[in-house]
Amino acid sequence: MSSGNDPRLPSAAKPFNRLPHDAPPELPVDYSGFIAVLCAVVGVMFRYKLGSWLAIIFCAQSMVNMKNMENDLKQISMAMMFAVMGLVTNYMGPRPSSSKT
């Protein structure tokens, strides 16, 4: 290859400097999703019907106000599963037997 036909100027070449990569913007905390998880766990662990119903309500609120699709959907689906599991065990599960002595 002859360098006489090359239109590039090696003296004008500048090294590439990568621009600093900015961190993704911080999203506000989804308090309704967090409260939904707490209420769902309370509903399952302590067999509180109110906790499971509140978890479903907070799941719906969190789903409506969803900002980050991937992370919020994981949290909402977990809370919804706990809430449904709590309702199923509370309404259809075995009744605690009362022992008379």
N, C-alpha and C positions, 0 to 999 in steps of 0.2 A: 504494500500500500504506500502510496506516495503522500507525503505530508503536505504537498503543495495544493492538493485539492480539498483538504480538510478545512471547513469554514469555522471550526471551533477555535477559540483563543485560549490556550492553557494559562496564559498570564492573567486572564480575566476571571478564571474559575475561583469560586469562593467555597470554603468548606461548609457543609450543611450543619447547622446548629438546630437541634431539636428544641421546640418550645416546651416549657414546663407544662406537664399535664395537670390540670386542675382536678381536685377531688370532686366526686359527684355531690350535688347539693344535698344538705341534710334535710330530710323530710321530718315534719312534726310527728311526735309519737301518737299512735292510734290508741287513745285511752279506752275507747269503747270496745276495741278488740281485746285489749288486756283485761278489762273488767269482764268481758264475756268468758274468757278462759278461766278466770278466778271463780266466777259464779258456776260455771259448768263443773269444775273440779269439786266445789263445795256441794253441788247437787248430787254428784256421783258418790263422793266419799261419805257424806253425812246423811244421804237419802233425803235431801230437802227438795221438795217439788218446786218451791219458789225460786231456788237457785237455778234449777234447770230452765224454768220459764224465763227468768231474767236473762240467762245466757242466750236463749234464742232471740229475745228482743234486742240485746246488745249486738248479737251477730248480724241481725238485719240492719241495724244502724251502722255498723262498721262496713257492711257490704255496700251500702248506699254511698258512704263517704270514702270509698277506697281510693288511695292515691298511688301506691306501688302495687301493681297487679300481682307479681309473683310472690313477694313476701307476705303481703296482706292476705292473699288467698290461702296460703298455708296455715296461717294463724286462725283465720275464720273457719276453715274446714275442720281444723282440730277442735276448736271450741264447739262447732255445730255437732260434731260426732260425740263429744262428751255430753253435750246437752241432750241429744236424742237418747244416748245410752242411759243417762240419768232418768229421763222420763219413762223409758221402757222399764227400767228396773223398779221405779217407784210405782207405776201403775199396773204393770203386768207381772212383776216379780213375786217371789214367795212372801207371804205375810209373816211378820215376826210372831212367833208363838208366845203367848203369855202364859207363864207357868203359875199355877195356883198352888199354894202350899198351905 
